[in-house]
Amino acid sequence: MARHVEIHVPLRPGASGEPPAWIDRIEEFLYELDEQGVIEVFDDGEEWGEVYIFFIAGAAEGRLIDVATRVATLDGVPAGVFARVTDDRAADFGMGRRVELRR
């Protein structure tokens, strides 16, 4: 069983219908940490209902939650970001323990 964290960001598309700029900002931030060996990007981000989910793994739970908290505080990221601590056996997204992230 491999533990990972889902970072759930409220998805509020812009008036133009274009994906919000914060998606690219978060992806760049996470991939930089992946390249540095801090965490692993577990899977590509994905739109799911009213949130956009980013998947991280490869570190202790505390470090993964710290990274998720840093994501929540990036410029332009909307309020309401939370994390789900789950594993690779989960039947679907959004399962596992919910962790509120402080801004």
C-alpha angles and dihedrals in degrees: 000000000000116000120219141164127235115209109209116201120184108249114224107164117212122252090260092061090239118136111266115265091235090072091068091041092055093044091052091048093049095045090051089055089047091053090049090052094242094121138346123244098233098197140341117287116263139196110239118176109302096347139065112224128210119192124215133174141145099092141068115289093252092056092047090052090048090054091047089052090052089052090053090056098048115120113271096014109132122242119260100060114156137170134229118209106211142138140238092267094064112123094222145354119288096039124124134048116334117227120194111221119218120225 
